Amino acid sequence: MELNDILKQVNDIFIDIFDDETIVLEAATTANDIEEWDSLNHIQIIVAIEKRFSIRFSTQDIQKFKNVGEMCEAIMRRLS
């Protein structure tokens, strides 16, 4: 699976969680870019990603994510 494919699936997760069809994620997207992205939604995002891709992130991984791109790269590493 390529990074763009992962980003598209993650984007779909964000659209579902935030119930906002206008969300278009880029690698540089951060929580500051999406008004409703708070700590509770962050947990929902992580759980949905883990479920969608059948992976598990460590707490250290989650704390290191600075943007959506880093999250997608971590997914790709877990899948390989």
C-alpha positions, 0 to 999 in steps of 0.5 A, a space after each residue: 500500500 502506498 502513502 497516498 492510499 493510506 492518506 485517502 483512507 485516513 481522510 475517510 476516517 476523519 470525514 466519518 469522525 468529524 461528520 464533515 465531507 469537506 475535510 481534505 487532509 494533507 501530510 502537513 495537516 495538524 490538530 490546529 488545522 481542524 477546529 474540532 480535533 481535540 483529545 477525545 477525537 484524537 483517541 477516536 481517530 487512533 482507534 479507527 485507524 488501528 481498526 481499519 488497518 488492523 494495526 496497533 500503535 504504541 503510546 510512544 508512537 502516538 505521542 510522536 505524531 506531529 501531523 497527519 503525514 507522520 501518522 500515515 508513515 507510521 501506518 505504512 511502517 506497521 503494514 510492511 
